[in-house]
Amino acid sequence: MNSLEQELLARNFVKIGSGYYWTPYIIMIAEVICIPVFLIVTVVSYCEREA
């Protein structure tokens, strides 16, 4: 069995609203959102310390 079959058989899906979403997609979307947020917070924090 490959990993795709394991994920599908393990039923790693989350119901959001009226749809079901595969958890690896949710994790990727969360990371795409988190990385810029953390970068912005880091720059703002650095600029406040330098001021």
C-alpha atoms as an extended CHARMM CRD file, in Angstrom:
* protein
*
        51  EXT
         1         1  MET       CA              0.0000000000        0.0000000000        0.0000000000  PROA      1               0.0000000000
         2         2  ASN       CA              1.3500000000        3.4320000000       -0.8540000000  PROA      2               0.0000000000
         3         3  SER       CA              0.9570000000        6.5510000000        1.2890000000  PROA      3               0.0000000000
         4         4  LEU       CA             -1.9640000000        7.9320000000       -0.7640000000  PROA      4               0.0000000000
         5         5  GLU       CA             -3.9440000000        4.7480000000       -0.1570000000  PROA      5               0.0000000000
         6         6  GLN       CA             -3.0720000000        4.8740000000        3.5330000000  PROA      6               0.0000000000
         7         7  GLU       CA             -4.2960000000        8.4760000000        3.7980000000  PROA      7               0.0000000000
         8         8  LEU       CA             -7.5250000000        7.7070000000        1.9700000000  PROA      8               0.0000000000
         9         9  LEU       CA             -8.2120000000        4.5880000000        4.0240000000  PROA      9               0.0000000000
        10        10  ALA       CA             -7.3460000000        6.3150000000        7.3020000000  PROA      10              0.0000000000
        11        11  ARG       CA            -10.0680000000        8.8740000000        6.5400000000  PROA      11              0.0000000000
        12        12  ASN       CA             -7.9350000000       11.8730000000        7.3850000000  PROA      12              0.0000000000
        13        13  PHE       CA            -10.5630000000       14.3370000000        6.2630000000  PROA      13              0.0000000000
        14        14  VAL       CA            -11.9690000000       17.3380000000        8.1140000000  PROA      14              0.0000000000
        15        15  LYS       CA            -15.4630000000       18.6820000000        7.5540000000  PROA      15              0.0000000000
        16        16  ILE       CA            -15.4230000000       22.4600000000        7.1080000000  PROA      16              0.0000000000
        17        17  GLY       CA            -18.7720000000       23.9380000000        6.2070000000  PROA      17              0.0000000000
        18        18  SER       CA            -20.4230000000       21.7270000000        3.6530000000  PROA      18              0.0000000000
        19        19  GLY       CA            -17.2340000000       20.1150000000        2.3260000000  PROA      19              0.0000000000
        20        20  TYR       CA            -14.6570000000       17.5770000000        3.3930000000  PROA      20              0.0000000000
        21        21  TYR       CA            -10.9940000000       18.4780000000        3.0550000000  PROA      21              0.0000000000
        22        22  TRP       CA             -7.9240000000       16.2680000000        3.1850000000  PROA      22              0.0000000000
        23        23  THR       CA             -5.7510000000       17.1630000000        6.1970000000  PROA      23              0.0000000000
        24        24  PRO       CA             -2.4610000000       17.5160000000        4.2400000000  PROA      24              0.0000000000
        25        25  TYR       CA             -4.1290000000       20.2650000000        2.1670000000  PROA      25              0.0000000000
        26        26  ILE       CA             -5.2370000000       22.0440000000        5.3420000000  PROA      26              0.0000000000
        27        27  ILE       CA             -1.6960000000       21.8500000000        6.7260000000  PROA      27              0.0000000000
        28        28  MET       CA             -0.2200000000       23.2910000000        3.5050000000  PROA      28              0.0000000000
        29        29  ILE       CA             -2.7190000000       26.1560000000        3.4660000000  PROA      29              0.0000000000
        30        30  ALA       CA             -1.9970000000       26.9150000000        7.1320000000  PROA      30              0.0000000000
        31        31  GLU       CA              1.7420000000       27.0560000000        6.4380000000  PROA      31              0.0000000000
        32        32  VAL       CA              1.2500000000       29.3470000000        3.4480000000  PROA      32              0.0000000000
        33        33  ILE       CA             -0.6170000000       31.7090000000        5.7790000000  PROA      33              0.0000000000
        34        34  CYS       CA              1.7470000000       31.3490000000        8.7710000000  PROA      34              0.0000000000
        35        35  ILE       CA              5.0580000000       32.0040000000        7.0170000000  PROA      35              0.0000000000
        36        36  PRO       CA              4.2730000000       35.5780000000        5.8620000000  PROA      36              0.0000000000
        37        37  VAL       CA              2.6190000000       36.3730000000        9.2020000000  PROA      37              0.0000000000
        38        38  PHE       CA              5.7030000000       35.2830000000       11.1420000000  PROA      38              0.0000000000
        39        39  LEU       CA              7.9750000000       37.1910000000        8.7640000000  PROA      39              0.0000000000
        40        40  ILE       CA              5.9490000000       40.3860000000        9.2350000000  PROA      40              0.0000000000
        41        41  VAL       CA              5.9060000000       39.9800000000       13.0210000000  PROA      41              0.0000000000
        42        42  THR       CA              9.6630000000       39.4000000000       13.0180000000  PROA      42              0.0000000000
        43        43  VAL       CA             10.3710000000       42.5250000000       10.9730000000  PROA      43              0.0000000000
        44        44  VAL       CA              8.0660000000       44.6820000000       13.1020000000  PROA      44              0.0000000000
        45        45  SER       CA              9.6170000000       43.3560000000       16.3050000000  PROA      45              0.0000000000
        46        46  TYR       CA             13.1380000000       43.9990000000       14.9970000000  PROA      46              0.0000000000
        47        47  CYS       CA             12.2580000000       47.5210000000       13.8980000000  PROA      47              0.0000000000
        48        48  GLU       CA             10.7790000000       48.3260000000       17.3190000000  PROA      48              0.0000000000
        49        49  ARG       CA             13.9350000000       47.1320000000       19.0880000000  PROA      49              0.0000000000
        50        50  GLU       CA             16.1460000000       49.2500000000       16.8150000000  PROA      50              0.0000000000
        51        51  ALA       CA             14.0580000000       52.3990000000       17.3660000000  PROA      51              0.0000000000
